[in-house]
Amino acid sequence: MSSGAAELEALLREALAPVEPPAELVPRLERMLVSLRELAQEELEGWELSAMRDPRNWVRPAAAAALGLGAGTALAVLRFRTRHRERAALSANLLELAQRTVKDLAEEARRLLPSS
């Protein structure tokens, strides 16, 4: 391999090396997603069913529902990914990791879904 190719390979390795996000990014992002989900939920709770007869009134509730669903999904994925290393360290094998993962997903879904 020529020195130019080796240099290029070294530059690519350096450029494509994984970068850890700042420690405060995850909590800040989580707070923002929780806030968005709560705002969307409040918006949906404020709408009366009688106002829904007119299709022109459907935009805000539809946007609030989409925002709430997106924020809730992103929040679940964020929390799920932050606990992945812990689950992997506690698991003795791949089957146990899969079981812990499914259990964690179920708990997160229960936590995020509004209680009736």
N, C-alpha and C positions, 0 to 999 in steps of 0.2 A: 504494500500500500504506500502510495506516495505521501510526502509530508503534507501536501495540500489537502488530500482526502482525510488524513488523520486530523488535521486542524479543523476541517469542516465538521467531522464527526464529533470532535470535542466541543465545538461551539453549539452544535445541535443538542448534545446531551445537556449542556449547561442551560440552554434556552428552554428545553422541554422538561426540566426537572420539576417535580411536584412542589407546589408552594402551599404552605399552611396559612389559612386565613388568620387574621388577628384574633386574639382571644375574646375581645369584646364584641366581635361581629355576630356571633351566634345568639347571645342573649338579646342584643339590640334588634336583630332580625325577628327573633321570637316575640318580643314585646310588640313590634310593629304588626306582625301577622295576627296576634291576639286582638290588638286594637281594631284592625280592619274587620276581623270576623265579628267582633262585638258591635261595631258600627253598622255592619250589614244586617245583623240580627235585629238591632233596634229599629232600623229603617223598615224591615219587613213586619215587625210587630206593630208599627204605627199605621199601617195601611188597613183600611176597612174593606171588607168584602164587597160592600155595595158599590164602592168606587171602581171596582174591577170590571163592571159591566161595559164600560167604555174602553175599547182597545187602546185609545191614546194614553190611558193611565197605566198601561202595562210596562212601560219602559223602565221606570224607576224600580219597581219591585223585581223585574227580571235582571236588571243590572246589580241590584243588591244581592239577589240570590246567587248570581254568577260570581260576584266578588266574595261573598261569604264561603261559597264552595271552594273557590280557588285558594283563598287564604287558609281555610281549614285543611285542605289537602297539603298545601305547602308546609303548614305548621306540623302536620303529622309526619311528613317526610323528613323535615328538619330534625324533629325530636327523635325519630327512628334512626336516622343516620348518626346522630351524636352518641347514641347508646350502642352502636354496632360493635365498636372495639371492646366494650365491656362484655357484651354477650359472647363475642368470639373468645375472649380470655377465659370466661367461666365455662365454656363448652369443651367437653372432652373430645367430641367428634362432630362430624358434619350433621348427623341426624339430630344430635342434641342442640346444635346451633339452629337448625331449622325449627325445632320445637320451641326454643326460646324466642325466635323471631316471630313466629305465628302468635305466640302468647303476648308478646310485646305489642304487635300490631292490633290485636283485639283490645288490649287495655287502652291503647292510645285512641282507638276509635270510640270506646266507651267514654273516655275523658272529654273528647271533643264534641260528641253529639249532644245536642241540647236535651236536658232531662225534662221529662213530661210531668 
